[in-house]
Amino acid sequence: MLLMCVPVIGQNAEFSPYSRFGFGLIGSLQSPVHAGMGGMESVLTTSFQFNPDNPASASALSQTTFQGSAVTTHLQMRQGDEAQAKALFGSSGPLGLAIKKQGGKNTLIIGVSPFSNSGFALSRNSETDGVGSVQERYNGEGGLSKAHIGWARTIRSRGYVSAGVADSVLIQTNTLHLGIQTQYLFGAVSRTSTLNVIDPTFLDHRSVIDMKHRSIAPDLGLIYNHLLFARYNDDLSFEKSASLRIGGRFTPQTTLFSEISHLDETTQNLGGIDIPMDTALYIPTESVTGQMPTSWNLGASLIFDHANGRHVGAGVEYTETQWDRVEEGLHLSLRPNGMNWVRSRTFRAGAEWTLGNTEQRHPTWGKANYRIGVSFIQQPYQIEGSQLVSRTVSGGFSLPLIGSRSMSRLHFGMELGERYTEDNGLNENFTRIHVGFSLMPFFKNNWLRERLYD
């Protein structure tokens, strides 16, 4: 098979032949902060960006935050010893707004983020007895997105810890972040296959399948911080501490509503344009129902803080989505021959840190937050008996907006990854660059607080 791919700029956030299955590649785009940590979802939360997949992460923000991002991807494809193909494309990333009073317990969450992406252009040339040269073309585009609105709340507990030899201090010891949100899944995917006979005495064939999907589901999130130890000196000044963080997210099985149409027609290529000649099969838009699967996430991390401002966090997470349990209920257009839905599993590990003694370092880089991560993802598609797999190594950093007199930041992330099937078929290597922002109010604009005077 000869892959024919060209640079793409537009709504497609993928240009991979593997995205021709199902809803496309699922969960491939994230916010810059979480992408730089291997896609960690629950246990490496920050005070300046939240993860739209886990609503509980929004309650860890310090104040109202508006965040957005963009992604650029360079993709290189290779199959055996045949010619290589490359693609360059970009798209927007997650966009969200969390409204929170500084120091408050409640957070309102509003946003939209990608769920899946599909985009591909393939061609294959062959010779057929009695017909001559034949070209097959396969094209597709589209994807699904999630709009969500939710609420998060923080529950704090306090306790006394020793300070010096004979004193103690009352501090915050445990924190529970709870979140719930309603996600509305929506979008469309279109796929076209064309059989073009080079000999003009033969008619050609074209098949077009258009699918629109929508679903509503709740997301339940939980993050728990437990103080392992905290050390204070005789002056009641903080020295260092360590905490254990456990978190997760649960999404139950819900109904999927789809509208699917199918058109098969004979065509004639005239001047490079396929002209419809006759309709062989037409199935008008039909409404069908299926199921979106149960999905859950669980992870743990250790967090270390020091009086000089040094902060280090490292953790691991596991995510599972039970696509195999809903396969039978999906429409045949989502279950083509040679492809099966299987259970999706994701393993992630990541770390993030801030350097200490920031006043003695560079005024910008000394205040930056840095991160690294790795991930191993089993996509829910089994192709000719081999499951689609991807693995990535990632990193990134966040810089404060110097001069803004706020906690606003710019975020940068990069992923280096590989996508393949277990039978060593088509191999893809990709590089993603994420750029984003988190905007917070000017420090004197205490939103949602009553004025002490007019």
Residue, then its C-alpha position, 0 to 999 in steps of 0.5 A: m500500500l502506498l500512503m499519499c498524505v499531504p500537509v493539513i491545516g484545519q479542524n482535523a487534529e489527526f491525519s493517521p490511517y489508523s483513525r479510519f476505525g470507529f470514532g477515530l483516535i481517542g484521547s490523543l489531545q490534552s492540555p499542555v500541562h497534562a500532556g507534558m506529564g504523560g497525560m496524568e489526569s488525577v494525581l498531579t494537579t496544579s493551582f494554575q490549570f485543571n484537567p477537563d477529564n477529572p472535574a475534581s482537579a478544578s477545585a485545586l485551582s487558586q482562583t478563577t482561571f480561563q485556559g486554552s491551547a493549540v497543538t501542532t503535530h508532525l507525523q511520519m508513516r512507514q510500512g515495511d520497506e515501502a516509501q514513507a509519507k509525512a503530514l503536518f497539521g494543527s488544531s485547537g486543544p481543550l478550552g475551559l473556564a473555572i470560576k472560583k473565589q480566591g480561597g473558596k471551597n466551590t468551583l464552577i466548571i465550563g469547557v469544551s475539549p476533543f474526544s476523538n479525531s479522524g483524518f486520513a487519505l490513502s491510495r493503492n494502485s494495482e493491476t487487474d486482469g481484463v480491467g487494467s490499472v485500478q486505483e483505490r482511494y480512502n478518505g475521511e475526516g471529522g471527530l467528536s468533542k465534549a462540552h462539559i459543565g460541572w461543579a467541584r468542592t474542597i473539604r479541608s481538615r486541620g490538625y496540630v503538628s510539632a514545632g520545635v521541641a516543645d511547641s505545636v502549630l495548627i495546619q491543614t492536614n488533609t484535603l478532599h477534592l470532589g467534582i461532578q460534571t455533565q459531558y455532552l459528546f457530539g460530532a460527526v465523522s465522514r468516510t469515503s472510499t473510491l474505486n477508480v479504473i484508469d481505463p475510461t471505458f469502465l465506470d468507477h465506484r464510490s461509497v460515502i458513509d456519514m455519521k453523527h453521534r451524541s451522548i450525555a454522561p456524568d463524570l465523577g472525580l475525587i482527589y485526596n491529599h493526606l499529609l505524611f509529615a510536616r516539619y516546623n522549627d522553634d520559630l513556628s516557621f515551615e521547613k518541609s513536608a511530604s504528602l500522599r495524593i490518591g485520585g480517580r475518575f469514574t464515567p458510567q455506561t450511557t446511551l449513544f445516539s447516532e444518525i448514519s447515512h450510506l451512499d453507493e454510486t457509480t461514477q465517471n472521472l472526467g477531467g479529474i472530477d468524479i461525476p455521479m452516474d447512477t445510484a447503486l445503494y442509498i440508505p437515508t439517514e437512520s437514527v440508531t442507538g448504542q452504548m458508550p462504555t464505562s471508564w475509570n481512572l485511578g492513580a497515586s503520587l507523592i508530593f514534597d515541598h520545602a521552605n525555599g519554594r522547592h516543590v516536587g511531585a511524582g505519580v502513576e495512573y491507570t485508566e481503563t475503558q470497557w469498549d469490549r462490553v458495548e461492541e455488540g450494540l454498536h452500528l455495523s458502520l462502526r464495526p467493519n470487517g477485520m476490526n474489533w472493539v477491545r478493552s482500552r488500557t492506559f498506563r501513565a507516569g509523570a513528575e513535575w517540579t519547581l526549583g527552590n530559591t527563586e529569588q537567587r535564580h533567573p527572574t523567569w526560568g527560576k519561577a518556572n514549573y517543569r515536568i516530564g512523563v511517559s505513557f503506554i496506550q492500548q487503543p480500543y481497536q483490534i485490527e486483523g487480530s492485532q491491537l493498536v498501541s501507542r507510547t509517548v515520552s513527553g516534557g514541558f514547562s510553564l512560565p509566569l507572565i512577568g509584569s501581569r501582577s497575577m498568577s497567569r502563565l504560559h504553558f509549553g509541552m512536547e510529546l514524542g511518540e510511536r503508534y503501531t499494531e502488534d503485527n508490525g504493520l504500519n508504523e507511525n512516529f509523531t511529534r506534538i507541540h502544545v502551547g497554551f495559557s492560563l489567565m487569572p485576575f489581577f491580584k487586586n481584583n478579588w472576584l466574587r468577594e464583597r467589597l469592604y467599602d464603596 
